[in-house]
């Protein structure tokens, strides 16, 4: 059995979901010409498997991104990182918020999306 096929079956058997995912659309222009953040939509994602990123996987991240707790999520639904003017998805896992920084599409090889989430620094929020 291919490795990703094994991972696909693990997503079902090691399901930690459903987890809540906060997704925001692109910012909307207000009447003053500025941009306001879109209202988040809360989704429920299941099945989902998660584990802390460590070792060689963690070393593949840029050095500046290795400072906070990082978790890898295996899902059947795609989680979005920042792209095309859209904010990254935020996954609520173990009572903490993880912002998705990367997503790999392994849909054709095993029906799995592998996403990397980084713990949000809530003190830095406006």
Backbone as a printed PyTorch tensor [residue, N CA C, xyz], in Angstrom:
tensor([[[  0.8540,  -1.1800,   0.0000],
         [  0.0000,   0.0000,   0.0000],
         [  0.8930,   1.2340,   0.0000]],

        [[  0.6180,   2.2120,  -0.8870],
         [  1.4440,   3.4180,  -0.9120],
         [  1.3450,   4.1830,   0.4050]],

        [[  2.4030,   4.9540,   0.6900],
         [  2.4630,   5.6890,   1.9530],
         [  1.2640,   6.6140,   2.1150]],

        [[  0.9100,   7.3480,   1.0550],
         [ -0.2150,   8.2740,   1.1870],
         [ -1.5370,   7.5480,   1.3430]],

        [[ -1.6550,   6.3480,   0.7700],
         [ -2.8420,   5.5450,   1.0050],
         [ -2.9460,   5.1690,   2.4720]],

        [[ -1.7960,   4.8770,   3.0810],
         [ -1.7530,   4.5830,   4.5070],
         [ -2.1520,   5.8100,   5.3110]],

        [[ -1.6360,   6.9700,   4.8970],
         [ -1.9790,   8.2180,   5.5820],
         [ -3.4720,   8.4910,   5.4670]],

        [[ -4.0430,   8.2300,   4.2990],
         [ -5.4820,   8.4500,   4.1210],
         [ -6.2870,   7.5870,   5.0830]],

        [[ -5.8700,   6.3330,   5.2840],
         [ -6.6010,   5.4880,   6.2290],
         [ -6.3600,   5.9300,   7.6700]],

        [[ -5.1680,   6.4790,   7.9530],
         [ -4.8880,   6.9840,   9.2970],
         [ -5.7350,   8.2110,   9.6260]],

        [[ -6.0180,   9.0290,   8.6220],
         [ -6.8570,  10.2060,   8.8600],
         [ -8.2020,   9.7600,   9.4110]],

        [[ -8.7290,   8.6750,   8.8670],
         [-10.0080,   8.1690,   9.3560],
         [ -9.8810,   7.5190,  10.7290]],

        [[ -8.8150,   6.7190,  10.9360],
         [ -8.7090,   5.9750,  12.1880],
         [ -8.1820,   6.8220,  13.3490]],

        [[ -7.3830,   7.8560,  13.0800],
         [ -6.8380,   8.7150,  14.1360],
         [ -7.5340,  10.0690,  14.1750]],

        [[ -8.7830,  10.0820,  13.8560],
         [ -9.5500,  11.3210,  13.7660],
         [ -9.6170,  12.0300,  15.1220]],

        [[ -9.1760,  13.2890,  15.1650],
         [ -9.2910,  14.0980,  16.3790],
         [-10.4250,  15.1130,  16.2330]],

        [[-11.1560,  15.0270,  15.1410],
         [-12.2000,  16.0060,  14.8180],
         [-13.5310,  15.6170,  15.3790]],

        [[-14.5150,  16.3990,  15.1250],
         [-14.4330,  17.5660,  14.2540],
         [-13.7540,  18.7450,  14.9510]],

        [[-12.9490,  19.4680,  14.1800],
         [-12.3180,  20.6900,  14.6670],
         [-12.9430,  21.8810,  13.9660]],

        [[-12.9220,  22.9990,  14.6550],
         [-13.4870,  24.2100,  14.0620],
         [-12.4030,  24.9520,  13.2970]],

        [[-12.7670,  25.4110,  12.1060],
         [-11.8620,  26.1730,  11.2490],
         [-12.5180,  27.5140,  10.9570]],

        [[-11.7650,  28.5780,  11.2100],
         [-12.2330,  29.9340,  10.9260],
         [-11.7010,  30.3330,   9.5600]],

        [[-12.5880,  30.6960,   8.6410],
         [-12.1830,  31.0860,   7.2900],
         [-12.7320,  32.4750,   6.9860]],

        [[-11.8430,  33.3420,   6.5280],
         [-12.2380,  34.7040,   6.1470],
         [-12.1040,  34.8730,   4.6480]],

        [[-13.0280,  35.6100,   4.0750],
         [-12.9390,  35.9530,   2.6690],
         [-11.9940,  37.1290,   2.4880]],

        [[-11.8630,  37.6210,   1.2710],
         [-11.0020,  38.7760,   1.0390],
         [-11.5830,  40.0210,   1.7060]],

        [[-10.7370,  40.9870,   2.0670],
         [-11.2300,  42.2170,   2.6850],
         [-12.1730,  42.9630,   1.7460]],

        [[-13.1470,  43.6430,   2.3320],
         [-14.1150,  44.4080,   1.5430],
         [-13.8050,  45.8910,   1.6580]],

        [[-13.9550,  46.5970,   0.5580],
         [-13.6910,  48.0400,   0.5650],
         [-14.8760,  48.7620,   1.1880]],

        [[-14.5740,  49.6560,   2.1300],
         [-15.6450,  50.4060,   2.7890],
         [-15.8950,  51.7230,   2.0520]],

        [[-16.8530,  52.5200,   2.5280],
         [-17.2460,  53.7520,   1.8430],
         [-16.1710,  54.8360,   1.8900]],

        [[-15.1740,  54.6720,   2.7580],
         [-14.0890,  55.6530,   2.8490],
         [-12.8890,  55.2660,   1.9840]],

        [[-12.9870,  54.1680,   1.2660],
         [-11.8940,  53.7290,   0.4050],
         [-10.9180,  52.7970,   1.0890]],

        [[-11.0780,  52.5750,   2.3800],
         [-10.2170,  51.6430,   3.1150],
         [-10.7640,  50.2300,   3.0040]],

        [[-10.0670,  49.3220,   3.6280],
         [-10.4910,  47.9200,   3.5790],
         [-10.7780,  47.4070,   4.9790]],

        [[-11.8990,  46.7210,   5.1160],
         [-12.2930,  46.1050,   6.3780],
         [-12.1590,  44.5870,   6.2640]],

        [[-11.7340,  43.9670,   7.3470],
         [-11.6190,  42.5010,   7.3620],
         [-13.0010,  41.8750,   7.2130]],

        [[-13.0620,  40.8030,   6.4640],
         [-14.3250,  40.0930,   6.2670],
         [-14.7130,  39.3590,   7.5490]],

        [[-15.9930,  39.1410,   7.7180],
         [-16.4860,  38.3820,   8.8670],
         [-16.1040,  36.9170,   8.6950]],

        [[-15.5540,  36.2880,   9.7350],
         [-15.1350,  34.8900,   9.5790],
         [-16.3240,  33.9300,   9.5160]],

        [[-16.1600,  32.8940,   8.7330],
         [-17.1100,  31.7990,   8.6630],
         [-16.4950,  30.6320,   9.4200]],

        [[-17.2590,  30.0080,  10.3070],
         [-16.7370,  28.8880,  11.0910],
         [-17.2220,  27.5870,  10.4600]],

        [[-16.2450,  26.7480,  10.1020],
         [-16.5340,  25.4520,   9.4860],
         [-16.1630,  24.3320,  10.4570]],

        [[-16.7710,  23.1970,  10.2870],
         [-16.4210,  22.0150,  11.0710],
         [-15.7490,  21.0280,  10.1310]],

        [[-14.5120,  20.6330,  10.4490],
         [-13.7490,  19.7350,   9.5840],
         [-13.5740,  18.3890,  10.2750]],

        [[-13.9560,  17.3290,   9.5790],
         [-13.7860,  15.9740,  10.0770],
         [-13.8110,  15.0420,   8.8750]],

        [[-13.0120,  14.0270,   8.7680],
         [-11.9750,  13.6140,   9.6950],
         [-10.7300,  14.4790,   9.5640]],

        [[ -9.9750,  14.5550,  10.6530],
         [ -8.7200,  15.2990,  10.6820],
         [ -7.7790,  14.6220,  11.6730]],

        [[ -6.5250,  14.4460,  11.2720],
         [ -5.4940,  13.8970,  12.1550],
         [ -4.4470,  14.9800,  12.3450]],

        [[ -3.7920,  15.0010,  13.5030],
         [ -2.8170,  16.0570,  13.7950],
         [ -1.6560,  15.4920,  14.5900]],

        [[ -0.4830,  16.0720,  14.3580],
         [  0.6790,  15.7490,  15.1910],
         [  1.6330,  16.9330,  15.1780]],

        [[  2.4380,  17.0440,  16.2400],
         [  3.4180,  18.1260,  16.3210],
         [  4.5030,  17.9050,  15.2900]],

        [[  4.9170,  18.9750,  14.6610],
         [  5.9830,  18.9180,  13.6730],
         [  7.3180,  18.9300,  14.4020]],

        [[  8.1880,  18.0080,  14.0550],
         [  9.5060,  17.9770,  14.6950],
         [ 10.5180,  17.3500,  13.7420]],

        [[ 11.7770,  17.3240,  14.1680],
         [ 12.8270,  16.6780,  13.4020],
         [ 13.0380,  17.2930,  12.0390]],

        [[ 13.1970,  16.4210,  11.0650],
         [ 13.5090,  16.8480,   9.6990],
         [ 12.3990,  17.7140,   9.0940]],

        [[ 11.1460,  17.3970,   9.4140],
         [ 10.0360,  18.1950,   8.8830],
         [ 10.1120,  19.6380,   9.3660]],

        [[ 10.4520,  19.8110,  10.6280],
         [ 10.5580,  21.1650,  11.1850],
         [ 11.7300,  21.9190,  10.5690]],

        [[ 12.8110,  21.2200,  10.2750],
         [ 13.9860,  21.8630,   9.6770],
         [ 13.7340,  22.3450,   8.2530]],

        [[ 12.6990,  21.8460,   7.6000],
         [ 12.3740,  22.2830,   6.2410],
         [ 11.6920,  23.6450,   6.2260]],

        [[ 11.2220,  24.1070,   7.3780],
         [ 10.6280,  25.4450,   7.4610],
         [ 11.7310,  26.4920,   7.5130]],

        [[ 11.4610,  27.7060,   7.0300],
         [ 12.4380,  28.7760,   7.2040],
         [ 12.7310,  28.9860,   8.6870]],

        [[ 13.9520,  29.3690,   8.9940],
         [ 14.3830,  29.4640,  10.3820],
         [ 13.4900,  30.3870,  11.2100]],

        [[ 13.0240,  31.4710,  10.6190],
         [ 12.1810,  32.4220,  11.3540],
         [ 10.8340,  31.8190,  11.7400]],

        [[ 10.3940,  30.7790,  11.0400],
         [  9.1040,  30.1530,  11.3220],
         [  9.2130,  28.9860,  12.3060]],

        [[ 10.3850,  28.7000,  12.8190],
         [ 10.5730,  27.5770,  13.7410],
         [ 10.4420,  27.9900,  15.1990]],

        [[ 10.0760,  29.2300,  15.4620],
         [ 10.0920,  29.7340,  16.8290],
         [  8.8570,  29.3720,  17.6360]],

        [[  7.7480,  29.1000,  16.9900],
         [  6.5300,  28.7850,  17.7450],
         [  6.0940,  27.3540,  17.4710]],

        [[  5.1720,  26.8830,  18.2780],
         [  4.6750,  25.5140,  18.1310],
         [  4.0390,  25.3290,  16.7590]],

        [[  4.3900,  24.2280,  16.1190],
         [  3.9160,  23.9550,  14.7620],
         [  3.2800,  22.5740,  14.7300]],

        [[  2.1090,  22.4770,  14.0860],
         [  1.3570,  21.2200,  14.0150],
         [  1.0520,  20.9190,  12.5540]],

        [[  1.1110,  19.6330,  12.2070],
         [  0.7600,  19.2050,  10.8610],
         [ -0.6260,  18.5610,  10.9160]],

        [[ -1.5210,  19.0110,  10.0340],
         [ -2.8930,  18.5070,   9.9750],
         [ -3.0900,  17.7240,   8.6850]],

        [[ -3.7090,  16.5480,   8.7920],
         [ -4.0570,  15.7310,   7.6370],
         [ -5.5770,  15.7470,   7.5250]],

        [[ -6.0810,  16.2390,   6.4040],
         [ -7.5280,  16.3750,   6.2350],
         [ -7.9560,  15.8770,   4.8580]],

        [[ -9.2340,  15.6710,   4.7130],
         [ -9.8010,  15.3660,   3.3930],
         [-10.3360,  16.6350,   2.7380]],

        [[-10.5310,  17.6910,   3.5250],
         [-10.9420,  18.9990,   3.0050],
         [ -9.7200,  19.8990,   2.9620]],

        [[ -9.6680,  20.7820,   1.9810],
         [ -8.5190,  21.6700,   1.8640],
         [ -8.6050,  22.7930,   2.8900]],

        [[ -7.4840,  23.0480,   3.5480],
         [ -7.3250,  24.2130,   4.4050],
         [ -6.4670,  25.2110,   3.6300]],

        [[ -6.7750,  26.4950,   3.7420],
         [ -6.1140,  27.5000,   2.9160],
         [ -5.0800,  28.2910,   3.7070]],

        [[ -3.9240,  28.5090,   3.0730],
         [ -2.9460,  29.4530,   3.5990],
         [ -3.2280,  30.7930,   2.9190]],

        [[ -2.4860,  31.8240,   3.2830],
         [ -2.7120,  33.1400,   2.6950],
         [ -2.4070,  33.1000,   1.2110]],

        [[ -3.3970,  33.4330,   0.3950],
         [ -3.1980,  33.4800,  -1.0530],
         [ -4.3190,  34.2690,  -1.6980]],

        [[ -3.9950,  34.9710,  -2.7480],
         [ -5.0000,  35.7100,  -3.5140],
         [ -5.7810,  36.7280,  -2.7100]],

        [[ -5.1400,  37.3600,  -1.7280],
         [ -5.8240,  38.3670,  -0.9280],
         [ -6.7070,  37.8060,   0.1680]],

        [[ -6.7480,  36.5000,   0.3050],
         [ -7.5680,  35.8600,   1.3310],
         [ -6.7030,  35.5220,   2.5370]],

        [[ -7.2400,  35.7420,   3.7250],
         [ -6.5120,  35.3850,   4.9460],
         [ -6.4240,  33.8730,   5.0860]],

        [[ -5.4200,  33.4370,   5.8150],
         [ -5.2350,  32.0050,   6.0590],
         [ -6.3140,  31.4820,   7.0080]],

        [[ -6.6420,  30.1970,   6.8520],
         [ -7.5650,  29.5500,   7.7830],
         [ -6.9130,  29.4470,   9.1520]],

        [[ -7.7400,  29.4550,  10.1920],
         [ -7.2690,  29.2840,  11.5620],
         [ -7.9910,  28.0740,  12.1450]],

        [[ -7.2070,  27.0940,  12.6200],
         [ -7.7580,  25.8570,  13.1760],
         [ -7.7090,  25.9430,  14.6960]],

        [[ -8.8340,  25.6610,  15.3470],
         [ -8.8810,  25.6060,  16.8020],
         [ -8.6050,  24.1580,  17.2130]],

        [[ -7.4260,  23.9330,  17.8230],
         [ -6.9750,  22.5870,  18.1740],
         [ -6.4400,  22.6100,  19.6040]],

        [[ -6.9660,  21.7700,  20.4560],
         [ -6.5880,  21.7120,  21.8760],
         [ -6.7260,  23.0690,  22.5620]],

        [[ -7.7570,  23.8080,  22.2150],
         [ -8.0170,  25.1020,  22.8380],
         [ -7.0930,  26.2090,  22.3850]],

        [[ -6.2960,  25.9740,  21.3400],
         [ -5.3580,  26.9760,  20.8410],
         [ -5.5950,  27.2070,  19.3600]],

        [[ -5.1810,  28.3730,  18.8910],
         [ -5.4170,  28.7720,  17.5060],
         [ -4.1510,  28.5840,  16.6750]],

        [[ -4.2750,  27.8260,  15.5790],
         [ -3.1600,  27.5820,  14.6770],
         [ -3.4920,  28.1410,  13.3030]],

        [[ -2.6670,  29.0730,  12.8300],
         [ -2.8410,  29.6710,  11.5020],
         [ -2.1330,  28.7880,  10.4780]],

        [[ -2.8360,  28.4480,   9.4010],
         [ -2.2800,  27.5930,   8.3520],
         [ -1.2550,  28.3980,   7.5470]],

        [[ -0.0290,  27.8690,   7.4790],
         [  1.0230,  28.5730,   6.7360],
         [  1.3800,  27.8690,   5.4280]],

        [[  1.0700,  26.5800,   5.3120],
         [  1.3370,  25.8270,   4.0830],
         [  0.3190,  24.7150,   3.9300]],

        [[ -0.0300,  24.4340,   2.6830],
         [ -0.9040,  23.3050,   2.3890],
         [ -0.3690,  22.5810,   1.1690]],

        [[ -0.2690,  21.2640,   1.2630],
         [  0.1430,  20.4380,   0.1320],
         [ -1.0430,  19.5940,  -0.2920]],

        [[ -1.2670,  19.5150,  -1.5970],
         [ -2.4040,  18.7910,  -2.1350],
         [ -1.9600,  17.3990,  -2.5740]],

        [[ -2.3480,  16.4000,  -1.8030],
         [ -2.0950,  15.0130,  -2.1670],
         [ -3.4130,  14.3330,  -2.5160]],

        [[ -4.3360,  15.0870,  -3.0460],
         [ -5.6680,  14.5710,  -3.3490],
         [ -5.6210,  13.4220,  -4.3530]],

        [[ -4.7990,  13.5470,  -5.3900],
         [ -4.7520,  12.4960,  -6.4110],
         [ -4.0340,  11.2440,  -5.9320]],

        [[ -3.1070,  11.3880,  -4.9830],
         [ -2.3610,  10.2350,  -4.5120],
         [ -3.0190,   9.4910,  -3.3640]],

        [[ -3.9060,  10.1170,  -2.6410],
         [ -4.5060,   9.4100,  -1.5190],
         [ -5.7030,  10.1210,  -0.9220]],

        [[ -6.1430,  11.1900,  -1.5440],
         [ -7.3050,  11.9030,  -1.0310],
         [ -7.0250,  12.6670,   0.2400]],

        [[ -5.7680,  13.1800,   0.3950],
         [ -5.3850,  13.8420,   1.6330],
         [ -4.7410,  15.1980,   1.3250]],

        [[ -5.0610,  16.1810,   2.1420],
         [ -4.3740,  17.4710,   2.1290],
         [ -3.5370,  17.5470,   3.3990]],

        [[ -2.2710,  17.8950,   3.2710],
         [ -1.3690,  18.0260,   4.4140],
         [ -1.1200,  19.5100,   4.6220]],

        [[ -1.5150,  20.0190,   5.7960],
         [ -1.3940,  21.4500,   6.0980],
         [ -0.5400,  21.6460,   7.3370]],

        [[  0.2470,  22.7010,   7.3160],
         [  1.0800,  23.0440,   8.4640],
         [  0.4860,  24.2660,   9.1290]],

        [[  0.2170,  24.1560,  10.4270],
         [ -0.3510,  25.2560,  11.1970],
         [  0.6250,  25.7220,  12.2580]],

        [[  0.6990,  27.0390,  12.4300],
         [  1.6040,  27.6190,  13.4110],
         [  0.7950,  28.3350,  14.4820]],

        [[  1.1930,  28.1420,  15.7340],
         [  0.4820,  28.7430,  16.8480],
         [  0.4510,  30.2580,  16.6880]],

        [[ -0.7390,  30.8330,  16.8220],
         [ -0.8870,  32.2930,  16.7110],
         [ -0.3930,  32.9710,  17.9720]],

        [[  0.2790,  34.0770,  17.8010],
         [  0.7030,  34.9090,  18.9200],
         [ -0.4230,  35.9050,  19.1690]],

        [[ -1.2630,  35.6290,  20.1480],
         [ -2.4260,  36.4650,  20.3860],
         [ -2.0670,  37.8470,  20.9330]],

        [[ -0.8660,  38.0060,  21.4760],
         [ -0.4380,  39.3090,  21.9790],
         [ -0.1410,  40.2620,  20.8330]],

        [[  0.1420,  39.7370,  19.6600],
         [  0.4740,  40.5840,  18.5090],
         [ -0.7650,  41.0600,  17.7610]],

        [[ -1.9420,  40.5690,  18.1320],
         [ -3.1740,  40.9670,  17.4350],
         [ -3.5790,  42.3760,  17.8190]],

        [[ -4.1090,  43.1420,  16.8620],
         [ -4.5420,  44.5130,  17.1810],
         [ -5.7560,  44.5470,  18.0700]]])
